[in-house]
Amino acid sequence: MFIYFLGESGIRGQDTDFSFYIDPVRKETTGLSSPRAKAHLVISTKPQTPGFESSLLEGEGSIVIDHAGEYEAHGLVVYGVSMGNGVTNYVLEWDGITYAHLGNCEGELSPEAKELFEGCDVLMIPVGGNGVLTSKRAHEIISELEPRIVIPLQYAVPGLTIAREDVKVFLKESGTIEGPLPKFKVVKKDLPADTMKTILLES
């Protein structure tokens, strides 16, 4: 699976015959370029303008997921948990790897959320503050969940019209860092066994 960062909490996942979005960005609300490529699945942590997510779908059986529950689409298993304030966060399971996405998360994790996210292989987490997790709080949650890979989200990038902290604030306390990279290939045998690595992706 290749992971691409779209800016803000936006992610695109791409495997050989399958692709998905989490929180595809809208130019009207972020200042960042909206994606044009279609995908088999669109997941939303905080639903946007009705019809935007569904406009990115292609193929039979393609769906939008935007609330808590358990789902399966094209072999991808998705678990969503409500975080309050209209936000849903997710764990995805694909090819024996678990991905947790905490886009738009504001603060505390409920016991249910912590149980779902704990021990995930790849954690995608906001770090830029201003309505989402600050760098300090993100590090606290990372320590609680103990992922193997961390991918920071929702930090200042060129063109973004939302005020966020620079990702350098988060990286100062991040230990092993790789990147910035245009994309990151997640392979189970290559996941770090005894250490945690932070992957910085270009938007």
Kinemage of the C-alpha trace (Angstrom):
@kinemage 1
@onewidth
@group {chain A} dominant
@subgroup {mainchain}
@vectorlist {calphas} color= white
{ca met a 1} P 0.000 0.000 0.000
{ca phe a 2} L 1.265 3.470 -0.930
{ca ile a 3} L 0.209 6.380 1.283
{ca tyr a 4} L 0.058 9.924 -0.116
{ca phe a 5} L -0.534 13.096 1.926
{ca leu a 6} L -2.961 15.639 0.436
{ca gly a 7} L -2.617 18.327 3.100
{ca glu a 8} L -4.688 18.857 6.262
{ca ser a 9} L -6.098 15.419 7.241
{ca gly a 10} L -6.281 14.269 3.615
{ca ile a 11} L -4.786 10.890 2.699
{ca arg a 12} L -4.874 8.792 -0.452
{ca gly a 13} L -4.150 5.071 -0.199
{ca gln a 14} L -3.229 3.175 -3.357
{ca asp a 15} L -2.691 -0.526 -3.919
{ca thr a 16} L -2.524 -2.443 -7.193
{ca asp a 17} L -6.266 -2.567 -7.931
{ca phe a 18} L -7.724 -0.468 -5.140
{ca ser a 19} L -7.595 3.117 -3.927
{ca phe a 20} L -9.266 5.177 -1.227
{ca tyr a 21} L -9.370 8.661 0.221
{ca ile a 22} L -9.619 9.801 3.809
{ca asp a 23} L -10.722 13.434 4.090
{ca pro a 24} L -9.972 14.566 0.524
{ca val a 25} L -9.281 18.303 0.723
{ca arg a 26} L -11.497 20.995 -0.807
{ca lys a 27} L -9.939 24.133 -2.237
{ca glu a 28} L -12.929 26.191 -1.101
{ca thr a 29} L -12.346 25.387 2.576
{ca thr a 30} L -8.566 24.863 2.775
{ca gly a 31} L -6.958 26.742 -0.115
{ca leu a 32} L -5.329 23.454 -1.209
{ca ser a 33} L -5.976 21.777 -4.542
{ca ser a 34} L -8.860 19.310 -4.523
{ca pro a 35} L -7.986 15.815 -5.803
{ca arg a 36} L -9.265 14.819 -9.230
{ca ala a 37} L -8.484 11.104 -9.384
{ca lys a 38} L -11.373 8.772 -8.588
{ca ala a 39} L -11.257 6.131 -5.835
{ca his a 40} L -13.188 3.040 -4.752
{ca leu a 41} L -13.834 4.329 -1.246
{ca val a 42} L -14.009 7.725 0.445
{ca ile a 43} L -13.847 7.968 4.241
{ca ser a 44} L -14.724 11.197 6.029
{ca thr a 45} L -13.860 12.107 9.615
{ca lys a 46} L -15.994 15.251 9.410
{ca pro a 47} L -18.425 15.278 6.453
{ca gln a 48} L -18.166 18.288 4.150
{ca thr a 49} L -20.523 19.689 1.534
{ca pro a 50} L -23.062 16.998 0.544
{ca gly a 51} L -22.020 15.270 -2.667
{ca phe a 52} L -18.318 16.217 -2.574
{ca glu a 53} L -17.046 12.852 -1.304
{ca ser a 54} L -19.361 10.838 -3.575
{ca ser a 55} L -18.153 12.819 -6.619
{ca leu a 56} L -14.753 11.116 -6.188
{ca leu a 57} L -16.111 7.552 -6.305
{ca glu a 58} L -15.714 5.134 -9.195
{ca gly a 59} L -16.747 1.559 -9.863
{ca glu a 60} L -19.435 -0.796 -8.641
{ca gly a 61} L -19.715 -1.165 -4.860
{ca ser a 62} L -17.906 2.104 -4.156
{ca ile a 63} L -19.154 3.884 -1.046
{ca val a 64} L -18.688 6.853 1.263
{ca ile a 65} L -18.139 6.131 4.970
{ca asp a 66} L -18.791 9.086 7.255
{ca his a 67} L -19.984 7.784 10.619
{ca ala a 68} L -19.206 5.184 13.288
{ca gly a 69} L -19.658 1.483 12.574
{ca glu a 70} L -17.964 -1.517 10.993
{ca tyr a 71} L -17.614 -1.744 7.220
{ca glu a 72} L -15.924 -3.769 4.498
{ca ala a 73} L -15.343 -2.554 0.961
{ca his a 74} L -13.133 -4.143 -1.676
{ca gly a 75} L -11.349 -6.155 1.027
{ca leu a 76} L -10.594 -3.146 3.239
{ca val a 77} L -12.070 -3.491 6.739
{ca val a 78} L -12.975 -0.188 8.411
{ca tyr a 79} L -13.954 0.469 12.030
{ca gly a 80} L -15.258 3.918 12.948
{ca val a 81} L -15.732 5.375 16.422
{ca ser a 82} L -17.476 8.646 17.293
{ca met a 83} L -15.174 11.219 18.903
{ca gly a 84} L -17.848 13.866 19.594
{ca asn a 85} L -18.381 17.234 17.886
{ca gly a 86} L -19.350 15.492 14.646
{ca val a 87} L -15.966 13.781 14.255
{ca thr a 88} L -15.482 10.071 13.535
{ca asn a 89} L -12.048 8.452 13.634
{ca tyr a 90} L -11.144 5.145 12.024
{ca val a 91} L -9.020 2.030 12.027
{ca leu a 92} L -8.421 0.352 8.667
{ca glu a 93} L -7.160 -3.178 8.144
{ca trp a 94} L -5.502 -4.084 4.859
{ca asp a 95} L -3.089 -6.917 4.045
{ca gly a 96} L -2.407 -7.669 7.711
{ca ile a 97} L -1.570 -4.043 8.598
{ca thr a 98} L -3.674 -1.738 10.804
{ca tyr a 99} L -3.900 1.981 10.064
{ca ala a 100} L -5.430 4.460 12.530
{ca his a 101} L -6.540 7.878 11.271
{ca leu a 102} L -7.300 10.550 13.889
{ca gly a 103} L -8.135 13.384 11.504
{ca asn a 104} L -9.830 16.362 13.196
{ca cys a 105} L -9.343 14.814 16.650
{ca glu a 106} L -9.466 17.603 19.239
{ca gly a 107} L -8.294 16.123 22.545
{ca glu a 108} L -9.128 13.209 24.773
{ca leu a 109} L -9.620 9.624 23.595
{ca ser a 110} L -12.553 7.733 25.056
{ca pro a 111} L -11.841 4.266 26.477
{ca glu a 112} L -13.534 2.799 23.381
{ca ala a 113} L -11.378 4.852 21.034
{ca lys a 114} L -8.172 4.073 22.892
{ca glu a 115} L -8.922 0.339 22.791
{ca leu a 116} L -9.581 0.533 19.037
{ca phe a 117} L -6.433 2.512 18.196
{ca glu a 118} L -3.954 0.992 20.655
{ca gly a 119} L -1.120 -0.958 19.080
{ca cys a 120} L -1.915 0.075 15.504
{ca asp a 121} L 0.893 -0.307 12.981
{ca val a 122} L 0.487 3.099 11.331
{ca leu a 123} L -0.925 6.130 13.168
{ca met a 124} L -1.948 9.235 11.208
{ca ile a 125} L -2.434 12.059 13.709
{ca pro a 126} L -3.008 15.845 13.732
{ca val a 127} L -0.185 17.930 15.196
{ca gly a 128} L -0.888 21.554 14.252
{ca gly a 129} L -3.403 22.790 16.834
{ca asn a 130} L -6.147 25.395 16.227
{ca gly a 131} L -9.131 23.084 16.679
{ca val a 132} L -7.165 19.830 16.385
{ca leu a 133} L -4.444 18.174 18.472
{ca thr a 134} L -1.415 20.256 19.368
{ca ser a 135} L 2.084 18.843 18.984
{ca lys a 136} L 2.299 18.259 22.736
{ca arg a 137} L -1.024 16.424 22.961
{ca ala a 138} L -0.225 14.398 19.842
{ca his a 139} L 2.975 13.130 21.468
{ca glu a 140} L 1.035 12.166 24.595
{ca ile a 141} L -1.439 10.129 22.542
{ca ile a 142} L 1.379 8.516 20.553
{ca ser a 143} L 2.946 7.384 23.839
{ca glu a 144} L -0.387 5.866 24.887
{ca leu a 145} L -1.058 4.044 21.603
{ca glu a 146} L 2.520 2.915 20.783
{ca pro a 147} L 2.281 2.667 16.981
{ca arg a 148} L 5.196 1.540 14.833
{ca ile a 149} L 4.866 4.298 12.235
{ca val a 150} L 3.608 7.853 12.821
{ca ile a 151} L 2.472 10.125 9.985
{ca pro a 152} L 1.733 13.720 11.103
{ca leu a 153} L -1.347 15.497 9.715
{ca gln a 154} L -2.941 18.949 9.874
{ca tyr a 155} L 0.096 21.203 10.086
{ca ala a 156} L 1.081 24.319 8.135
{ca val a 157} L 1.790 23.741 4.432
{ca pro a 158} L 2.135 26.238 1.551
{ca gly a 159} L -1.232 27.512 0.335
{ca leu a 160} L -3.201 26.413 3.405
{ca thr a 161} L -5.665 29.086 4.536
{ca ile a 162} L -6.179 27.522 7.991
{ca ala a 163} L -3.753 28.579 10.729
{ca arg a 164} L -1.650 25.608 11.924
{ca glu a 165} L 1.691 25.165 13.681
{ca asp a 166} L 4.779 24.290 11.667
{ca val a 167} L 5.446 20.547 11.674
{ca lys a 168} L 8.977 21.277 12.944
{ca val a 169} L 7.477 21.839 16.398
{ca phe a 170} L 6.257 18.232 16.374
{ca leu a 171} L 9.399 16.790 14.808
{ca lys a 172} L 11.684 18.194 17.540
{ca glu a 173} L 10.426 15.457 19.885
{ca ser a 174} L 9.893 12.717 17.297
{ca gly a 175} L 13.071 10.609 17.412
{ca thr a 176} L 13.708 8.721 14.162
{ca ile a 177} L 12.403 10.706 11.179
{ca glu a 178} L 12.291 9.788 7.498
{ca gly a 179} L 11.397 12.292 4.790
{ca pro a 180} L 9.952 14.442 3.496
{ca leu a 181} L 8.837 11.811 0.980
{ca pro a 182} L 6.381 12.094 -1.940
{ca lys a 183} L 4.771 8.817 -0.847
{ca phe a 184} L 5.341 6.027 1.643
{ca lys a 185} L 5.108 2.327 0.851
{ca val a 186} L 3.821 0.307 3.806
{ca val a 187} L 5.048 -3.288 3.813
{ca lys a 188} L 4.498 -5.522 6.839
{ca lys a 189} L 7.975 -7.071 6.851
{ca asp a 190} L 9.544 -3.590 6.782
{ca leu a 191} L 7.698 -2.196 9.802
{ca pro a 192} L 10.097 -1.339 12.653
{ca ala a 193} L 10.089 -4.051 15.323
{ca asp a 194} L 11.446 -2.315 18.424
{ca thr a 195} L 11.444 1.376 17.540
{ca met a 196} L 8.947 3.928 16.322
{ca lys a 197} L 9.539 5.914 13.149
{ca thr a 198} L 7.976 9.188 12.038
{ca ile a 199} L 7.318 9.530 8.302
{ca leu a 200} L 7.006 13.061 6.940
{ca leu a 201} L 5.135 13.189 3.635
{ca glu a 202} L 5.059 15.981 1.072
{ca ser a 203} L 1.648 17.443 0.331
